[in-house]
Amino acid sequence: MSSILSYVQPTANSPWGTYLSQVDRVIPYLGDLARWAETLKRPKRALIVDVPIEMDDGSIAHFEGYRVQHNLSRGPGKGGVRFHPDVTLEEVMALSAWMTVKTAAVNLPYGGAKGGIRVDPKKLSLKELEKVTRRYTSEIGIIIGPHSDIPAPDVNTNAQIMAWMMDTYSMNVGGTATGVVTGKPLHLGGSLGRVKATGRGVFVTGREAARRLGLDLRGARVAVQGFGNVGSVAAELFAEAGAKIVAVQDHTGTIVNENGLDLAGLVPASRTDGGAVSFKGGDVIDNEAFWEVACDILIPAALEGQITAERAQKTKARLVLEGANGPTVPTADDILAERGVLVVPDVICNAGGVTVSYFEWVQDFSSFFWDEDEINVRLDRIMMNALNNIWDTADKHKITLRTATYAVACERILMARQERGLYP
Ligand code: NAD
């Protein structure tokens, strides 16, 4: 029998390769727990499923789906489901591992999981999208559940898709299981504040990091790559705090204005087919020039692997806030550290979404729902505490915030592993 690892061929900068190198860097700080470290490099369980559906034209199409449970030592698996034509088992493995680290870094009682389907949802009708979602949910239904693994939205999935997933799982178990997914519509057990939670978490960790660096947010210049759910919400909160959003890049291109882009106009323009560059309140520049824009804070909030070694050399930012998962390759990480650029790593910076997902899950179990202020106050407190704890660890060992986050998180994960012991 082959191991799960034999199905992937990671490279230094591929998602799973990046994750492995991040784990290697933390092992020296794990003390006696290092004996368990191999656990972190092996997903517990990976399910590959065939997702056949009848298309609107009567043909039969097959898509490949995945659900990986990387680690369940601290609680049920938690992690999104991504619909994208480039999804691979390797990518889902890395994303599930980052969820393990993320939930431990903010001390939520979860392990890490992730799912995906290799499909371009933009090429499906609504009916086909629903069929793909329901069949996939039914196929992975043998390993998900409110107490075992709780999916959520990720790239190209949303509240409607979560509603279909919840309904399909509920039909199969013969009840209404709202706690099986998070990110649901509000009237189906969703939580207030969930949609903006990740962007809000980016802002909260960024605000704390800026305070510790002595960087005043009033007048600070911010550049944002990716202007979707995460990037645009973070940008709005920074603008409310007095910062200037001087550059925005999305899939349509890059727009700049050194006096600050007017978000009241840019946000709706970016939601149209023309994207961010259809907004007239700035100048369109070459995409590569985005990485050299004069700014204090850089927020990558689009895709993996965006901050390469070359771009890390160019950036003028003092502070990088990783809204996206895995936006910085390991060689770039070293360059940023050498240049004195502080990076708030993804596993803490974008943990606001999973934190409010946790609130949603708790509210579903108690059937008692909190108001938005309560959600935001609790989110702020959890994120601030997590960041401050990690910052103190980084100061103590003279290590980067990323390695410190892994040190805090991996200690929690491996302590749970050790205390549970090996079965049988
Ligand atoms: P989204 O689909 O809402 O937005 C993605 C943005 O990236 C869009 O503005 C798109 O135009 C832009 N983009 C796509 N390709 C690009 C390219 N080649 N160059 C520049 N911009 C490009 O997605 P989102 O929910 O905002 O997620 C963004 C990132 O944050 C992803 O890495 C995701 O995994 C991560 N993340 C999201 C959440 C969440 O709750 N939504 C939580 C944690 C992490």
Residues whose N, C-alpha, C, O or C-beta is under 5 A from the ligand:
A	BS01	NAD	T198 G226 F227 G228 N229 V230 G231 Q249 D250 H251 A301 A302 L303 G323 A324 N325 N350 G353
